[in-house]
């Protein structure tokens, strides 16, 4: 059975700092779905969640080691 490389092994091979890892397309979709869900739950307009709430959601989803940027390209 072939062994698949872990995300950490791939990052090491590519020389990517794991502290600056970006989300994969699948992870982005999951995060956007969760953000929309929370926005709807709290009656917040699209893009109206605070950085603190976004960070909390990302941590809950296991993305605390990922650099995430807002719509203006500023790191959150």
C-alpha positions as a printed NumPy array, in Angstrom:
array([[  0.   ,   0.   ,   0.   ],
       [  1.5  ,   3.394,  -0.975],
       [  2.267,   5.849,   1.798],
       [  0.907,   9.349,   1.357],
       [  2.873,  12.34 ,   2.585],
       [  1.457,  14.377,   5.433],
       [  0.86 ,  18.102,   5.098],
       [  3.865,  18.708,   7.359],
       [  6.116,  16.513,   5.162],
       [  4.993,  18.341,   2.017],
       [  5.598,  21.724,   3.66 ],
       [  9.111,  20.612,   4.655],
       [  9.921,  19.372,   1.132],
       [  8.66 ,  22.625,  -0.416],
       [ 10.411,  24.758,   2.194],
       [  7.166,  26.285,   3.411],
       [  7.06 ,  27.706,   6.907],
       [  4.183,  25.868,   8.636],
       [  3.397,  29.045,  10.563],
       [  2.589,  30.754,   7.279],
       [  0.592,  27.96 ,   5.704],
       [ -2.334,  29.033,   3.577],
       [ -5.663,  27.253,   3.49 ],
       [ -6.328,  24.698,   0.771],
       [ -9.342,  25.209,  -1.496],
       [-11.315,  22.619,   0.481],
       [-10.397,  24.295,   3.765],
       [-11.424,  27.691,   2.372],
       [-14.821,  26.296,   1.388],
       [-15.325,  24.816,   4.867],
       [-14.31 ,  28.073,   6.54 ],
       [-16.584,  30.186,   4.319],
       [-19.518,  27.881,   5.048],
       [-18.862,  28.18 ,   8.789],
       [-18.507,  31.979,   8.606],
       [-21.789,  32.264,   6.684],
       [-23.478,  30.02 ,   9.247],
       [-22.27 ,  32.188,  12.146],
       [-23.192,  35.415,  10.318],
       [-26.7  ,  34.092,   9.754],
       [-26.992,  32.805,  13.335],
       [-26.064,  36.224,  14.784],
       [-27.818,  38.303,  12.104],
       [-24.544,  39.914,  11.048],
       [-24.164,  41.197,   7.458],
       [-21.697,  39.422,   5.166],
       [-18.161,  40.349,   6.183],
       [-19.343,  41.811,   9.485],
       [-17.717,  39.349,  11.875],
       [-14.955,  40.738,  14.069],
       [-11.394,  39.463,  13.826],
       [-11.765,  37.924,  17.289],
       [-14.763,  35.842,  16.193],
       [-13.003,  34.775,  12.986],
       [ -9.908,  33.743,  14.973],
       [-12.093,  31.781,  17.398],
       [-13.84 ,  29.977,  14.53 ],
       [-10.514,  29.198,  12.842],
       [ -9.07 ,  27.848,  16.1  ],
       [-12.161,  25.697,  16.626],
       [-11.724,  24.311,  13.089],
       [ -8.011,  23.584,  13.664],
       [ -6.709,  26.41 ,  11.475],
       [ -4.909,  28.393,  14.194],
       [ -1.523,  27.873,  12.487],
       [ -2.76 ,  29.293,   9.171],
       [ -2.264,  32.844,   7.968],
       [ -5.616,  34.264,   6.917],
       [ -6.094,  37.547,   5.087],
       [ -9.139,  39.812,   4.926],
       [-10.622,  41.156,   1.687],
       [ -8.057,  43.996,   1.654],
       [ -5.095,  41.63 ,   1.948],
       [ -4.428,  42.444,   5.599],
       [ -3.493,  39.515,   7.851],
       [ -6.04 ,  38.582,  10.499]])
